[in-house]
Amino acid sequence: MGKRGNGEGCIWELPDGRWRGAVSLGHDENGRHVRKWVMRKTRREVVEAIQNLTARKKANQPIHATKGTVATFIADWLADEVTPNRDASTLRIYEQACRLHILPPLGRIRLDQLNGQHVQRCLNLTAERLSPSSVRLVRTVLRTALRTAERWRMVAGNAAKHANIPTQREYDAKPLTAEQANHLLETVKDHHFGALFTIALSLGLRRGEVNGMRWENIDFTTGFLHVRVQIKRISGTGVHLCELKTKKSRRSLRMPRFVIDALLRRQLIQEAQRIKAGAKWKETGFVFTGPHGDVIAPEKINEVHKEMLERANLPHVRFHDLRHACATLLLSKGVTLKMIQEILGHANFQITADLYSHLVEALRDEATNAMNEIFNSKNPDVAPVVAFEKSTTIQ
């Protein structure tokens, strides 16, 4: 069998010509002695395998290969890591991303055999049917899960760490102009959901936030609308009233007079529906309801939105683009990005700045032109303002 080198453990040749070795790896957390066996074609391969195991042990990396699949691990991760430490809304988002987009292509692969190519193919497939932001979410969820697998010493590395988001064409939002927005509001004024569009355009609420609004969230005395919850459709379980994603999403907005008027009209419309429904009426407290007081599905808002755009003879835009229209119209009137962040309920200022930075650049040009007009109008003989040369020194 020959003399063993340092760190080689116990090695011997089997009758069939293969080599087998064992190495002591100390004791586990329960005090039990840990020994790992390896079998290879040559003695050299056994030595290399044992040295690799010893090095992994010293580096606190996984030693025992797991035969569990990605699907098994994801189920444990959601139950043991996400559920106790994240809110219900985040859990639903993670669960849906896993069930719909991660597990179908990756679920049957053994966790310890998952590699970067598997992950990249998963993201490429996802990019064929989802928006860039949704693909980024899928990658984030998978990265987060595999970081836990590393911490649990189930994998040696994070297979999603260096995965790239496939190049996609970002949706080019086309917010309504001030003239188009006014025309839309005039068109929907007498519609039973007219106030819904008024709120979306003037206060920038998301679809779920408008849908989940209750009369108790509206204070006609002070003129404030309090955004507290949202309605979302969760795949496989139906429509639910959910908490808002971030603290910034919980906000109180002062209503313009025309928004208050629209909501008062909505009250009269709902009261007429209540009388007509009689005993069939369900008292849910929501502002926007069906003919019997029941919660309306999010998809219903999209249907009405499309119908109202056609009635107003306006180009198709998403309902979410009414939110963008609110921001762009406020910016055009000089409202600061910080205030727009507060109105829209963005989690941080950077989100607002990234979304509307191109509009800020345009406003800077307008400001420069305005200054030229102000001072040139008083001094008509003054030459146009030109940029200074780099070498110009101002005293």
C-alpha angles and dihedrals in degrees: 000000000000132000116311121234124225113289094010097112119198115335132176141161120251124222091254092057098257122122129234131193142178132201131191114235099184123247133321127233089277093055095252119143112252119213125172123204125205133183126198140161095252137033090239092057091051091051091051092048092051093047089050091052091049092050092048090051091052090048090051091241127146115286105178115062112230120226091200119116129237088253092056092048094047090053091052092044093052092047101041104029111022102036097055096041108036133058122257093258093055091046090055092050092049093045093050093047090051097044098045105032113013107039100046093064100024108025098094096048116102109253094231090052096050110118140179094266091057090052094046092051089050091053092045090053092047091050090061092069109018136065120258091255091053091049089051089052092053090051092048092051092049093046091050092049094049092048086061090049088055091049090049087051092238095124133027095222144010108262091196096050096098100027114133129223107241115243109265136172108256116227108260105222114215108197118200117258120241090260092049092046091052090048092051093050091049090050095051096039095106097033115111089240095040093116089057091065092042091057094044093051099041102035101026097232119172119244094255092048093053091044093051096048116124130197089245087064092060121079109192091181097060095025095237129139113202116209107207112142141015139213117234136175109232114200112254096005105062133228118346139181105236140184117256117263100242140017089248090060088063100080143147118227129193109233122227114234094255090055091053090050091050091051092048089054088049089055091055092048092050092047090054089050090050092053092047094048093050112172091003092067117114114208102218099148094230120139095220113045142151123262090279097044095261124140114271119232117247089240090060089063090054091051093051090044092055091046093051093049090053091047090052091045091235127147116265115268129163119261086243088060089069085068090053089048090055091054096045093048091050091049091051088057093052100260109154124248089239091058091045089053089055093047095048094041097232113176092235141004094252091067091056093044092050093049097048106024091110089058091050089056090053090050090052089057090049090050092051092049090048091054090049090052093047096052099032090052089060094041107034092175094058112112119240116275112262131189117264119248113250090247094053113119118204113210 
